[in-house]
Every structure is written in C-alpha cells, then in structure tokens.
Amino acid sequence: MYMFDNRITIEDRKTLDEYLDGYGYRTSGLSFSSLYMWRDINRFSWDIIGDYMCMCGISHLELEDGIILPFMLPPLTKTGGYDSGSLRETIFRAKELFEKAGQPFSLRLIPVHMLDIIKDAVPEMKFIDDRPNYDYIYLTQELAEFRGRAFHRKKNHLNYFKKNFEYEYVDMTSDMTDEIMQFIADFNRKKEIPPHEMEMLKMEEAAMRDVLENLEPAGYRGGVILIDGKIESIAIGGRLGDDTIVEHVEKANVEYRGLYQLILNEFCKHIASDAKYLNREEDMDIANLRKAKLSYNPVELMEKYIGVIE
C-alpha cells in the first residue's frame, strides 16, 4: 500500500532535501539517504499538503493478523519553522486521507525536539514512547580514536586485529557493486534466517544493490576493508544536516576478531573532518544489538515517539 502518488526517486532528492534540511531534525529516518535506501521495503510515498511535505510508509516491525499498517512521518517544513495553525490543518487533512483508505492514522518517528511543536498544534494527540526506534548518537572523533577507559575493550579487539592481519581501507565506489553484493550474500548465508524472513532479506539485498549503483547521485559515503584483496567488511552512510553522518549498514566477517571495531574506527577516521556526530540508527528492540550499541558509549539516545489521535 502506498498512501500517496509520489514515490522516492533520485530525481526527487533536491525537492526532498529542501524539506529535510529546512529544520534540524537530527533523526536518522528523516534523511534522504535513509528514505531512499528503504523506500521499497517501507513503501515510502510523499505529497505536499498545505505548507508541509508529508511522508507515509509502512512498518515491518509491527504486524497485526498479518496486516501491515501504514504511518506518517512528522510533517516536514522547508521554512525553518512551524505554524501551529497550518500544521494542525495539514495533520488533519492527512488523517482524513488515512480514514478514506480505511486505515488508522498515526505519526511515527517523532523526535523529542518536535514534541512541543506537535502538542501545540494538536493538543488532543497522545504520545507513546518508542524506545525500539531511539537513535544512538556518537562523537565521531571518539570512535576514530578509541581513547580512554571507556573504549579499553574496543581498543584491545582493534589492536588484536592489527597485530594479526594486514588490511586496506578503501573508499566505496559503484565499481565495487558486484564484489560487495557477493560479500553480503556470503555474510547472509552464514546467518540462521527463519523462512518467514527470507523475503525481507531479498528485499534488503535488492535495496543494497540499488544504493551501491547510485552512491554518488544519492549522496552516500562508504568504505570497505580488504584482506588479501578480498572485501571482508563494509560500512555505508549518508548525510544528516550539517554535522552528522548516519551509518545505515555495517557488516563484517565475524571470523576475524576485531574486524567490526576496525570498520567502525576507519569509517569514522575518514568522515571525522566532515561530521561531528555519527548516528548509528536504532536497535529495533533487539537485545544483543542494544547491548552492542550502548557499549560504544553514545553521547545521546535520540528519543522518538508515536502520536495517535483517539
């Protein structure tokens, strides 16, 4: 189900960026690189309603009797500010579209710094804490250095790798697409994937190929680790505002101890001059992923909320 007629394309980037850059959203889901990468999986579509851009999608994290429910992201402004009256009008016009389609209306991925804005416009809206979608935000320089007691264990793993293996970090290019896709296929084959998740995995692989073939026009930055000339780890991200890079994908061959620490460390070294912060997205309520992301000492957990009108 697509709620709006406009799908996300490379050609839309300039238009979308006018709205995505119009306010300091700071949350990973409100970046062109994120919306483009997951546009097919989440069935993102957009339209201009009143003074704001409205972006709708679906979540695969919540299923009710096999039905995937649509949602809307917080309306986007390109003026740098919000007017309570016009924002209220836009939200209720969007709500009417959902109701005509026979769907419940909700706003998702509302960053904490937008709560008061939406409360002023729609005081009757109820907000639900969305902990699985909190963003993990780090100081890029800290991850590029791994200094101090807080990073002692990470530095040990990193040093072990450097002591035992020779490697090369190379900036990612579209010419590497086939090699990277082979690495991803090998990586996925080593995982125990339930049959019902196989379709999602195929969609993710298709999304990755599309991203790799459009790295420059879509604004992605990435790097790979070569060991004996073979790709064994990758990282890829995109810009969020003026001072942040969002890391969308990070994968490493787990047979090499310290390789995950290495790819993160090297990726940050190569973007540190351009980005004060690294946003490593959410943990999706996966316990091991939450533990791992907390272990890198985030400077902020970006709170997000779900908004509903009862």
Secondary structure, 3 states (H helix, E strand, C coil): CCCCCEECCHHHHHHHHHHHCCCCCCCCCCCHHHHHHCCCCCCCEEEEECCEEEEEEEEEEEEECCEEEEEECCCECCCCCCCHHHHHHHHHHHHHHHHHCCCCCEEEEEEHHHHHHHHHHCCCCEEEECHHHCEEEEEHHHHHHCCCHHHHHHHHHHHHHHHHCCCEEEECCHHHHHHHHHHHHHHHHCCCCCHHHHHHHHHHHHHHHHHHHCHHHHCEEEEEEEECCEEEEEEEEEEECCCEEEEEEEEECCCCCCHHHHHHHHHHHHHCCCCCEEECCCCCCCHHHHHHHHCCCCCEEECEEEEECC
